């Protein structure tokens, strides 16, 4: 599975169980990632983590996105 496919799957599965505000940021992040705008998708995921900073799924998804952006140290 490609990293983008994994990211899309991760964000899609996260959206079902989160708060409406977190879900909104995650949905927007998914749209941006699908369109290839990884920097903006990263920004949206960082907003999600401001709302739910200890959520392991969101942390993992951000790590995957950072890896896609070649930010391996931060990932």
Helices and strands as residue ranges (DSSP letters): H 3-15, H 20-34, H 38-51, H 56-68
